[in-house]
Amino acid sequence: MIVMSIAGVDPSGGAGVFADLKTFQAIGVYGTGIVTALTAQNTTGVTSIMEVTPQFLEEQIVANVTDIFPDSVKTGMVASSSLIKVIADSIKKFNLKNIVVDPVMVATAGSSLMKTDAIKTLTDKLLPLATVITPNIPEAQVLSRLNITNKEEMETAAKYIGDTYGCAVLLKGGHSVNDANDLLYMDGKMIWFEGKRIDNPNTHGTGCTLSSAIASNLAKGFTLEESVKTAKEYISKALSAMLD
């Protein structure tokens, strides 16, 4: 099974393509990594971003799918409109399946990772092609234009995003709304995944790891619900291990 990550590079290895490749290997799938941007960052923040050109991004994708065709695709940090268009066009051109979109807008440490005009391109071009998108609370607030402070508002926002863009939504509750309970909205159903907040300061890259784990499970042939459940267990165990 092959999973392709399309994301930025975090030189500290905790997030982005490097974190995705580690996750793929841990779960037992073969990972390929398409780079959207180089960053200067560590676990505490992002200081600089250098994007690749749209042409180079397209060349990376073509080179890989014509040789190592993926069973699923995970997209992470894509900061600009032109790069998002390349990804959306490539998904359609090569009929790529099992698309997991992590709409990375803000880093865990608080740095903005997406230009304002890119958000419209993301919602217009990429989200309708997604099997599932995995926003956290701040990202879901941007996508739904709704305030989210409790369980009921999570359900309202997830339904709005899913119905508007025609994709399943895994809304992650870890940003202080609850005890890290996540909500999957798919096919008109609300499915809650209970989780316990783990007091671990090392949460850099958890969103990248979760979306990669979901993509890995989809590549293995699991249903979306099974893929999310197993991925959530994986990330919880990783946090519980308290590795520094």
Stockholm file with secondary structure:
# STOCKHOLM 1.0

chainA/1-244         MIVMSIAGVDPSGGAGVFADLKTFQAIGVYGTGIVTALTAQNTTGVTSIMEVTPQFLEEQIVANVTDIFPDSVKTGMVASSSLIKVIADSIKKFNLKNIVVDPVMVATAGSSLMKTDAIKTLTDKLLPLATVITPNIPEAQVLSRLNITNKEEMETAAKYIGDTYGCAVLLKGGHSVNDANDLLYMDGKMIWFEGKRIDNPNTHGTGCTLSSAIASNLAKGFTLEESVKTAKEYISKALSAMLD
#=GR chainA/1-244 SS CEEEEEEEECTTSSSHHHHHHHHHHHHTCEEEEEEEEEEEEETTEEEEEEECCHHHHHHHHHHHHTTSCCSEEEECCCCSHHHHHHHHHHHHHTTCCSEEECCCCBCTTSCBCSCHHHHHHIIIIIGGGCSEECCBHHHHHHHHCCCCCSHHHHHHHHHHHHHHHTSEEEEBTTTTTSSSCEEEEETTEEEEECCCCCCCSCCTTHHHHHHHHHHHHHHTTCCHHHHHHHHHHHHHHHHHTTCC
#=GC SS_cons         CEEEEEEEECTTSSSHHHHHHHHHHHHTCEEEEEEEEEEEEETTEEEEEEECCHHHHHHHHHHHHTTSCCSEEEECCCCSHHHHHHHHHHHHHTTCCSEEECCCCBCTTSCBCSCHHHHHHIIIIIGGGCSEECCBHHHHHHHHCCCCCSHHHHHHHHHHHHHHHTSEEEEBTTTTTSSSCEEEEETTEEEEECCCCCCCSCCTTHHHHHHHHHHHHHHTTCCHHHHHHHHHHHHHHHHHTTCC
//
